[in-house]
């Protein structure tokens, strides 16, 4: 599977999940399907970091859309314009990307690398970002084992175990499309589409719930 195919797969999974949470809470299966999305996005962050031509612009994009997405996210999941206890997934991805930067910056200094990752995991936990510290850990695991695919699968699975419940265990199924990744960008890119669709679909879902249900 190409980068584009993985993004599309994760996007569809995420939208089904959010529909299940916001509009159709009676359909539990939609939440199970949604568990496939985040590990794929975490994997794509590592691929984006490896292949980006400008990591500063990459950081800026994630930061900008984290801010833009916060009100739509809180409206959809908390029913208020701002919930200080729960932050959207772009913040998790941003902290994970920063962790990768520090890992490379402190190359050869294991103590500082671990300290940096611990600090960013703590930040995710303190901020209440989606998936919290486990999201940052998963991004780091994918990066550290990027050249050893079988180990990558095992490492990712182990990183998910502390977060696992019956529903969260479904996230392990996402290792299948990750394993099938072919290293190619795909025929289409639609880079900003995959950023914009996140706050946009949350606004639509919250509007449907508030005005039509």
Secondary structure, 3 states (H helix, E strand, C coil): CCHHHHHHHHHHHHHHHHHHHHCCCCCHHHHHHHHHHHHHHHHHHHHHHHHCCCHHHHHHHHHHHHHHHHHHHHHHHCCCCCCCCCECHHHHHHHHHHHHHHHHHCCCCHHHHHHHHHHHHHHHHHHCECCHHHHHHHHHHHHHCCCCHHHHHHHHHHHHHCCCCCCHHHHHHHHHHHHCCCCCCCCCCCHHHHHHHHHHHHHHHHHHHHHHC
